[in-house]
């Protein structure tokens, strides 16, 4: 039976480890410095891919309109308005988002409305949320 010899030391010298760590830190630091998001500015260029993504977002996350509208009604008009006004409005907007989402998915290559503009405002379901 052949025995495998165990190596007690590392294959890398301490100098090599320090160089590798320095290169990794510089790479991540430089990458983070160059990556600017600019999330405060709304997008100006609407295109077919954005319309397709907006359609999927509306279909998958349209139900978020119910708690959004409930929260808005409670903050603006009080607790009972959340149930009597916010929930039905959220349900109606949810159904609307589902239909608009399907429309945008099916027609994403067609620039309708002009310039691929969103059919519903706000453009995405989560943009209307106010905690």
LORO-191326 format. One record per atom (N, C-alpha, C): residue number from 1; chain; atom name; x, z, y. Coordinates in steps of 0.1 Angstrom, whole numbers, m for minus. Layout:
<rs>
[r NUM; "A"; "CA"; [X; Z; Y]],
...
</rs>
This chain:
<rs>
[r 1; "A"; "N"; [8; 0; m12]],
[r 1; "A"; "CA"; [0; 0; 0]],
[r 1; "A"; "C"; [9; 0; 12]],
[r 2; "A"; "N"; [5; m9; 22]],
[r 2; "A"; "CA"; [13; m10; 34]],
[r 2; "A"; "C"; [8; m1; 44]],
[r 3; "A"; "N"; [16; 6; 51]],
[r 3; "A"; "CA"; [12; 16; 62]],
[r 3; "A"; "C"; [15; 9; 75]],
[r 4; "A"; "N"; [5; 11; 84]],
[r 4; "A"; "CA"; [7; 6; 98]],
[r 4; "A"; "C"; [14; 17; 106]],
[r 5; "A"; "N"; [24; 14; 113]],
[r 5; "A"; "CA"; [31; 23; 121]],
[r 5; "A"; "C"; [24; 25; 134]],
[r 6; "A"; "N"; [23; 38; 138]],
[r 6; "A"; "CA"; [16; 41; 151]],
[r 6; "A"; "C"; [26; 41; 162]],
[r 7; "A"; "N"; [21; 35; 173]],
[r 7; "A"; "CA"; [29; 35; 185]],
[r 7; "A"; "C"; [25; 47; 194]],
[r 8; "A"; "N"; [35; 55; 197]],
[r 8; "A"; "CA"; [32; 67; 205]],
[r 8; "A"; "C"; [32; 65; 220]],
[r 9; "A"; "N"; [38; 54; 224]],
[r 9; "A"; "CA"; [38; 51; 238]],
[r 9; "A"; "C"; [29; 40; 242]],
[r 10; "A"; "N"; [28; 38; 255]],
[r 10; "A"; "CA"; [20; 27; 260]],
[r 10; "A"; "C"; [28; 14; 260]],
[r 11; "A"; "N"; [21; 3; 260]],
[r 11; "A"; "CA"; [28; m10; 260]],
[r 11; "A"; "C"; [32; m13; 274]],
[r 12; "A"; "N"; [26; m6; 284]],
[r 12; "A"; "CA"; [29; m9; 298]],
[r 12; "A"; "C"; [37; 3; 304]],
[r 13; "A"; "N"; [47; m1; 311]],
[r 13; "A"; "CA"; [56; 9; 318]],
[r 13; "A"; "C"; [48; 14; 330]],
[r 14; "A"; "N"; [52; 26; 335]],
[r 14; "A"; "CA"; [46; 31; 347]],
[r 14; "A"; "C"; [47; 22; 359]],
[r 15; "A"; "N"; [58; 15; 360]],
[r 15; "A"; "CA"; [59; 5; 371]],
[r 15; "A"; "C"; [49; m6; 370]],
[r 16; "A"; "N"; [46; m11; 358]],
[r 16; "A"; "CA"; [37; m22; 356]],
[r 16; "A"; "C"; [22; m17; 359]],
[r 17; "A"; "N"; [20; m4; 355]],
[r 17; "A"; "CA"; [6; 2; 358]],
[r 17; "A"; "C"; [4; 3; 373]],
[r 18; "A"; "N"; [14; 7; 380]],
[r 18; "A"; "CA"; [13; 9; 395]],
[r 18; "A"; "C"; [11; m5; 401]],
[r 19; "A"; "N"; [18; m15; 397]],
[r 19; "A"; "CA"; [16; m28; 403]],
[r 19; "A"; "C"; [2; m34; 400]],
[r 20; "A"; "N"; [m3; m32; 388]],
[r 20; "A"; "CA"; [m16; m37; 384]],
[r 20; "A"; "C"; [m27; m29; 392]],
[r 21; "A"; "N"; [m25; m16; 394]],
[r 21; "A"; "CA"; [m35; m9; 402]],
[r 21; "A"; "C"; [m35; m13; 416]],
[r 22; "A"; "N"; [m23; m16; 422]],
[r 22; "A"; "CA"; [m22; m20; 435]],
[r 22; "A"; "C"; [m28; m34; 437]],
[r 23; "A"; "N"; [m26; m43; 428]],
[r 23; "A"; "CA"; [m32; m56; 429]],
[r 23; "A"; "C"; [m47; m55; 428]],
[r 24; "A"; "N"; [m52; m47; 419]],
[r 24; "A"; "CA"; [m67; m45; 418]],
[r 24; "A"; "C"; [m73; m39; 430]],
[r 25; "A"; "N"; [m67; m29; 436]],
[r 25; "A"; "CA"; [m72; m23; 448]],
[r 25; "A"; "C"; [m72; m33; 460]],
[r 26; "A"; "N"; [m61; m40; 461]],
[r 26; "A"; "CA"; [m61; m50; 472]],
[r 26; "A"; "C"; [m71; m61; 470]],
[r 27; "A"; "N"; [m73; m65; 458]],
[r 27; "A"; "CA"; [m83; m76; 455]],
[r 27; "A"; "C"; [m97; m71; 459]],
[r 28; "A"; "N"; [m101; m59; 454]],
[r 28; "A"; "CA"; [m114; m54; 457]],
[r 28; "A"; "C"; [m116; m51; 472]],
[r 29; "A"; "N"; [m105; m45; 479]],
[r 29; "A"; "CA"; [m106; m42; 493]],
[r 29; "A"; "C"; [m108; m55; 501]],
[r 30; "A"; "N"; [m100; m65; 498]],
[r 30; "A"; "CA"; [m101; m78; 505]],
[r 30; "A"; "C"; [m115; m85; 502]],
[r 31; "A"; "N"; [m119; m84; 490]],
[r 31; "A"; "CA"; [m133; m90; 487]],
[r 31; "A"; "C"; [m144; m83; 494]],
[r 32; "A"; "N"; [m143; m70; 495]],
[r 32; "A"; "CA"; [m153; m62; 502]],
[r 32; "A"; "C"; [m153; m65; 517]],
[r 33; "A"; "N"; [m141; m67; 522]],
[r 33; "A"; "CA"; [m140; m70; 537]],
[r 33; "A"; "C"; [m145; m83; 540]],
[r 34; "A"; "N"; [m143; m93; 531]],
[r 34; "A"; "CA"; [m148; m107; 534]],
[r 34; "A"; "C"; [m163; m109; 531]],
[r 35; "A"; "N"; [m169; m100; 524]],
[r 35; "A"; "CA"; [m183; m101; 520]],
[r 35; "A"; "C"; [m192; m95; 531]],
[r 36; "A"; "N"; [m198; m104; 539]],
[r 36; "A"; "CA"; [m207; m99; 549]],
[r 36; "A"; "C"; [m221; m104; 545]],
[r 37; "A"; "N"; [m230; m94; 545]],
[r 37; "A"; "CA"; [m244; m97; 541]],
[r 37; "A"; "C"; [m253; m102; 552]],
[r 38; "A"; "N"; [m253; m95; 564]],
[r 38; "A"; "CA"; [m261; m99; 575]],
[r 38; "A"; "C"; [m276; m98; 571]],
[r 39; "A"; "N"; [m280; m87; 565]],
[r 39; "A"; "CA"; [m294; m86; 560]],
[r 39; "A"; "C"; [m304; m83; 571]],
[r 40; "A"; "N"; [m299; m80; 583]],
[r 40; "A"; "CA"; [m308; m77; 594]],
[r 40; "A"; "C"; [m315; m89; 600]],
[r 41; "A"; "N"; [m308; m101; 598]],
[r 41; "A"; "CA"; [m314; m113; 604]],
[r 41; "A"; "C"; [m323; m120; 593]],
[r 42; "A"; "N"; [m334; m124; 597]],
[r 42; "A"; "CA"; [m343; m132; 588]],
[r 42; "A"; "C"; [m337; m145; 585]],
[r 43; "A"; "N"; [m339; m151; 573]],
[r 43; "A"; "CA"; [m334; m164; 570]],
[r 43; "A"; "C"; [m340; m175; 578]],
[r 44; "A"; "N"; [m332; m184; 582]],
[r 44; "A"; "CA"; [m338; m195; 591]],
[r 44; "A"; "C"; [m340; m208; 583]],
[r 45; "A"; "N"; [m333; m210; 572]],
[r 45; "A"; "CA"; [m334; m222; 565]],
[r 45; "A"; "C"; [m343; m220; 552]],
[r 46; "A"; "N"; [m354; m225; 552]],
[r 46; "A"; "CA"; [m363; m225; 540]],
[r 46; "A"; "C"; [m360; m237; 532]],
[r 47; "A"; "N"; [m359; m236; 519]],
[r 47; "A"; "CA"; [m357; m248; 511]],
[r 47; "A"; "C"; [m365; m246; 498]],
[r 48; "A"; "N"; [m364; m256; 489]],
[r 48; "A"; "CA"; [m372; m256; 477]],
[r 48; "A"; "C"; [m368; m244; 468]],
[r 49; "A"; "N"; [m356; m241; 467]],
[r 49; "A"; "CA"; [m352; m229; 458]],
[r 49; "A"; "C"; [m357; m216; 464]],
[r 50; "A"; "N"; [m357; m215; 477]],
[r 50; "A"; "CA"; [m363; m203; 483]],
[r 50; "A"; "C"; [m378; m202; 480]],
[r 51; "A"; "N"; [m385; m213; 481]],
[r 51; "A"; "CA"; [m399; m214; 478]],
[r 51; "A"; "C"; [m402; m210; 464]],
[r 52; "A"; "N"; [m394; m215; 454]],
[r 52; "A"; "CA"; [m395; m212; 440]],
[r 52; "A"; "C"; [m393; m197; 438]],
[r 53; "A"; "N"; [m383; m191; 444]],
[r 53; "A"; "CA"; [m381; m177; 443]],
[r 53; "A"; "C"; [m392; m168; 449]],
[r 54; "A"; "N"; [m397; m173; 460]],
[r 54; "A"; "CA"; [m408; m166; 467]],
[r 54; "A"; "C"; [m420; m166; 458]],
[r 55; "A"; "N"; [m423; m178; 451]],
[r 55; "A"; "CA"; [m434; m179; 442]],
[r 55; "A"; "C"; [m433; m169; 430]],
[r 56; "A"; "N"; [m421; m168; 424]],
[r 56; "A"; "CA"; [m419; m159; 413]],
[r 56; "A"; "C"; [m421; m145; 418]],
[r 57; "A"; "N"; [m416; m142; 430]],
[r 57; "A"; "CA"; [m417; m128; 435]],
[r 57; "A"; "C"; [m431; m125; 437]],
[r 58; "A"; "N"; [m439; m134; 443]],
[r 58; "A"; "CA"; [m453; m131; 445]],
[r 58; "A"; "C"; [m461; m129; 432]],
[r 59; "A"; "N"; [m458; m137; 422]],
[r 59; "A"; "CA"; [m465; m136; 409]],
[r 59; "A"; "C"; [m461; m123; 402]],
[r 60; "A"; "N"; [m448; m119; 402]],
[r 60; "A"; "CA"; [m443; m108; 395]],
[r 60; "A"; "C"; [m446; m95; 402]],
[r 61; "A"; "N"; [m445; m95; 415]],
[r 61; "A"; "CA"; [m446; m82; 423]],
[r 61; "A"; "C"; [m457; m82; 433]],
[r 62; "A"; "N"; [m467; m90; 431]],
[r 62; "A"; "CA"; [m479; m90; 440]],
[r 62; "A"; "C"; [m487; m77; 439]],
[r 63; "A"; "N"; [m486; m70; 428]],
[r 63; "A"; "CA"; [m494; m58; 426]],
[r 63; "A"; "C"; [m489; m47; 436]],
[r 64; "A"; "N"; [m477; m49; 442]],
[r 64; "A"; "CA"; [m472; m39; 451]],
[r 64; "A"; "C"; [m480; m38; 464]],
[r 65; "A"; "N"; [m489; m48; 466]],
[r 65; "A"; "CA"; [m497; m48; 477]],
[r 65; "A"; "C"; [m507; m36; 477]],
[r 66; "A"; "N"; [m511; m32; 465]],
[r 66; "A"; "CA"; [m521; m21; 465]],
[r 66; "A"; "C"; [m515; m8; 471]],
[r 67; "A"; "N"; [m503; m3; 466]],
[r 67; "A"; "CA"; [m498; 9; 472]],
[r 67; "A"; "C"; [m493; 7; 486]],
[r 68; "A"; "N"; [m489; m5; 490]],
[r 68; "A"; "CA"; [m485; m8; 504]],
[r 68; "A"; "C"; [m497; m7; 513]],
[r 69; "A"; "N"; [m508; m13; 510]],
[r 69; "A"; "CA"; [m519; m12; 519]],
[r 69; "A"; "C"; [m526; 2; 519]],
[r 70; "A"; "N"; [m525; 9; 508]],
[r 70; "A"; "CA"; [m530; 22; 507]],
[r 70; "A"; "C"; [m522; 31; 517]],
[r 71; "A"; "N"; [m508; 30; 516]],
[r 71; "A"; "CA"; [m499; 37; 525]],
[r 71; "A"; "C"; [m502; 34; 540]],
[r 72; "A"; "N"; [m503; 21; 543]],
[r 72; "A"; "CA"; [m505; 17; 557]],
[r 72; "A"; "C"; [m518; 23; 562]],
[r 73; "A"; "N"; [m529; 22; 554]],
[r 73; "A"; "CA"; [m542; 27; 558]],
[r 73; "A"; "C"; [m542; 42; 560]],
[r 74; "A"; "N"; [m535; 50; 552]],
[r 74; "A"; "CA"; [m534; 64; 553]],
[r 74; "A"; "C"; [m526; 67; 566]],
[r 75; "A"; "N"; [m515; 60; 568]],
[r 75; "A"; "CA"; [m507; 64; 580]],
[r 75; "A"; "C"; [m514; 60; 593]],
[r 76; "A"; "N"; [m522; 49; 593]],
[r 76; "A"; "CA"; [m529; 45; 605]],
[r 76; "A"; "C"; [m543; 52; 607]],
[r 77; "A"; "N"; [m550; 54; 596]],
[r 77; "A"; "CA"; [m564; 59; 598]],
[r 77; "A"; "C"; [m567; 72; 591]],
[r 78; "A"; "N"; [m558; 77; 583]],
[r 78; "A"; "CA"; [m561; 90; 576]],
[r 78; "A"; "C"; [m563; 88; 561]],
[r 79; "A"; "N"; [m565; 99; 554]],
[r 79; "A"; "CA"; [m565; 99; 539]],
[r 79; "A"; "C"; [m577; 92; 533]],
[r 80; "A"; "N"; [m589; 93; 538]],
[r 80; "A"; "CA"; [m600; 87; 532]],
[r 80; "A"; "C"; [m599; 72; 534]],
[r 81; "A"; "N"; [m593; 67; 544]],
[r 81; "A"; "CA"; [m592; 52; 547]],
[r 81; "A"; "C"; [m583; 46; 536]],
[r 82; "A"; "N"; [m574; 54; 531]],
[r 82; "A"; "CA"; [m565; 48; 521]],
[r 82; "A"; "C"; [m573; 44; 508]],
[r 83; "A"; "N"; [m583; 52; 504]],
[r 83; "A"; "CA"; [m590; 49; 493]],
[r 83; "A"; "C"; [m601; 39; 496]],
[r 84; "A"; "N"; [m608; 40; 507]],
[r 84; "A"; "CA"; [m620; 32; 510]],
[r 84; "A"; "C"; [m616; 18; 516]],
[r 85; "A"; "N"; [m605; 18; 523]],
[r 85; "A"; "CA"; [m601; 5; 530]],
[r 85; "A"; "C"; [m588; 0; 524]],
[r 86; "A"; "N"; [m578; 8; 522]],
[r 86; "A"; "CA"; [m564; 4; 518]],
[r 86; "A"; "C"; [m564; m2; 503]],
[r 87; "A"; "N"; [m570; 5; 494]],
[r 87; "A"; "CA"; [m570; 0; 480]],
[r 87; "A"; "C"; [m577; m13; 479]],
[r 88; "A"; "N"; [m590; m15; 484]],
[r 88; "A"; "CA"; [m596; m28; 483]],
[r 88; "A"; "C"; [m588; m39; 490]],
[r 89; "A"; "N"; [m583; m36; 502]],
[r 89; "A"; "CA"; [m575; m46; 509]],
[r 89; "A"; "C"; [m562; m50; 501]],
[r 90; "A"; "N"; [m556; m40; 495]],
[r 90; "A"; "CA"; [m544; m42; 486]],
[r 90; "A"; "C"; [m548; m51; 474]],
[r 91; "A"; "N"; [m559; m48; 468]],
[r 91; "A"; "CA"; [m563; m56; 456]],
[r 91; "A"; "C"; [m566; m70; 460]],
[r 92; "A"; "N"; [m572; m72; 472]],
[r 92; "A"; "CA"; [m575; m86; 476]],
[r 92; "A"; "C"; [m562; m93; 479]],
[r 93; "A"; "N"; [m552; m86; 486]],
[r 93; "A"; "CA"; [m540; m93; 489]],
[r 93; "A"; "C"; [m532; m95; 476]],
[r 94; "A"; "N"; [m533; m87; 466]],
[r 94; "A"; "CA"; [m526; m89; 453]],
[r 94; "A"; "C"; [m531; m102; 447]],
[r 95; "A"; "N"; [m544; m103; 446]],
[r 95; "A"; "CA"; [m550; m116; 440]],
[r 95; "A"; "C"; [m545; m128; 448]],
[r 96; "A"; "N"; [m546; m126; 462]],
[r 96; "A"; "CA"; [m541; m137; 470]],
[r 96; "A"; "C"; [m526; m141; 467]],
[r 97; "A"; "N"; [m518; m131; 466]],
[r 97; "A"; "CA"; [m504; m133; 463]],
[r 97; "A"; "C"; [m502; m140; 449]],
[r 98; "A"; "N"; [m510; m137; 440]],
[r 98; "A"; "CA"; [m509; m143; 427]],
[r 98; "A"; "C"; [m512; m158; 428]],
[r 99; "A"; "N"; [m523; m162; 435]],
[r 99; "A"; "CA"; [m526; m176; 437]],
[r 99; "A"; "C"; [m516; m183; 445]],
[r 100; "A"; "N"; [m511; m177; 456]],
[r 100; "A"; "CA"; [m501; m183; 464]],
[r 100; "A"; "C"; [m488; m185; 456]],
[r 101; "A"; "N"; [m485; m175; 448]],
[r 101; "A"; "CA"; [m472; m175; 440]],
[r 101; "A"; "C"; [m473; m187; 430]],
[r 102; "A"; "N"; [m484; m189; 423]],
[r 102; "A"; "CA"; [m486; m200; 414]],
[r 102; "A"; "C"; [m485; m213; 421]],
[r 103; "A"; "N"; [m491; m214; 433]],
[r 103; "A"; "CA"; [m491; m226; 441]],
[r 103; "A"; "C"; [m476; m229; 445]],
[r 104; "A"; "N"; [m469; m219; 449]],
[r 104; "A"; "CA"; [m455; m221; 453]],
[r 104; "A"; "C"; [m446; m225; 442]],
[r 105; "A"; "N"; [m448; m220; 430]],
[r 105; "A"; "CA"; [m440; m223; 418]],
[r 105; "A"; "C"; [m443; m238; 414]],
[r 106; "A"; "N"; [m456; m242; 414]],
[r 106; "A"; "CA"; [m459; m255; 410]],
[r 106; "A"; "C"; [m455; m265; 420]],
[r 107; "A"; "N"; [m456; m262; 433]],
[r 107; "A"; "CA"; [m452; m272; 443]],
[r 107; "A"; "C"; [m439; m270; 450]],
[r 108; "A"; "N"; [m430; m263; 443]],
[r 108; "A"; "CA"; [m417; m259; 450]],
[r 108; "A"; "C"; [m409; m272; 454]],
[r 109; "A"; "N"; [m409; m283; 447]],
[r 109; "A"; "CA"; [m401; m294; 452]],
[r 109; "A"; "C"; [m407; m301; 464]],
[r 110; "A"; "N"; [m420; m299; 467]],
[r 110; "A"; "CA"; [m427; m305; 478]],
[r 110; "A"; "C"; [m426; m297; 490]],
[r 111; "A"; "N"; [m422; m302; 502]],
[r 111; "A"; "CA"; [m421; m294; 514]],
[r 111; "A"; "C"; [m434; m292; 521]],
[r 112; "A"; "N"; [m443; m285; 513]],
[r 112; "A"; "CA"; [m457; m282; 519]],
[r 112; "A"; "C"; [m459; m268; 518]],
[r 113; "A"; "N"; [m462; m261; 528]],
[r 113; "A"; "CA"; [m464; m265; 542]],
[r 113; "A"; "C"; [m450; m270; 548]],
[r 114; "A"; "N"; [m451; m276; 559]],
[r 114; "A"; "CA"; [m439; m283; 565]],
[r 114; "A"; "C"; [m427; m274; 565]],
[r 115; "A"; "N"; [m416; m279; 560]],
[r 115; "A"; "CA"; [m404; m271; 560]],
[r 115; "A"; "C"; [m403; m260; 551]],
[r 116; "A"; "N"; [m411; m260; 540]],
[r 116; "A"; "CA"; [m411; m249; 530]],
[r 116; "A"; "C"; [m415; m236; 535]],
[r 117; "A"; "N"; [m422; m235; 546]],
[r 117; "A"; "CA"; [m426; m222; 552]],
[r 117; "A"; "C"; [m435; m214; 543]],
[r 118; "A"; "N"; [m435; m201; 544]],
[r 118; "A"; "CA"; [m443; m193; 535]],
[r 118; "A"; "C"; [m458; m194; 538]],
[r 119; "A"; "N"; [m466; m194; 528]],
[r 119; "A"; "CA"; [m481; m195; 530]],
[r 119; "A"; "C"; [m486; m181; 535]],
[r 120; "A"; "N"; [m481; m170; 529]],
[r 120; "A"; "CA"; [m486; m157; 533]],
[r 120; "A"; "C"; [m475; m150; 541]],
[r 121; "A"; "N"; [m480; m142; 550]],
[r 121; "A"; "CA"; [m471; m133; 558]],
[r 121; "A"; "C"; [m474; m119; 554]],
[r 122; "A"; "N"; [m464; m111; 552]],
[r 122; "A"; "CA"; [m450; m113; 551]],
[r 122; "A"; "C"; [m446; m122; 539]],
[r 123; "A"; "N"; [m434; m128; 540]],
[r 123; "A"; "CA"; [m430; m137; 530]],
[r 123; "A"; "C"; [m430; m131; 516]],
[r 124; "A"; "N"; [m425; m119; 514]],
[r 124; "A"; "CA"; [m423; m112; 502]],
[r 124; "A"; "C"; [m432; m100; 501]],
[r 125; "A"; "N"; [m437; m96; 490]],
[r 125; "A"; "CA"; [m446; m84; 489]],
[r 125; "A"; "C"; [m439; m71; 494]],
[r 126; "A"; "N"; [m427; m69; 492]],
[r 126; "A"; "CA"; [m420; m57; 496]],
[r 126; "A"; "C"; [m417; m55; 510]],
[r 127; "A"; "N"; [m419; m66; 518]],
[r 127; "A"; "CA"; [m415; m65; 532]],
[r 127; "A"; "C"; [m425; m58; 541]],
[r 128; "A"; "N"; [m437; m55; 535]],
[r 128; "A"; "CA"; [m448; m49; 543]],
[r 128; "A"; "C"; [m448; m34; 540]],
[r 129; "A"; "N"; [m439; m29; 533]],
[r 129; "A"; "CA"; [m439; m15; 529]],
[r 129; "A"; "C"; [m434; m6; 540]],
[r 130; "A"; "N"; [m442; 5; 543]],
[r 130; "A"; "CA"; [m438; 15; 553]],
[r 130; "A"; "C"; [m440; 28; 546]],
[r 131; "A"; "N"; [m428; 35; 543]],
[r 131; "A"; "CA"; [m430; 48; 536]],
[r 131; "A"; "C"; [m435; 59; 546]],
</rs>
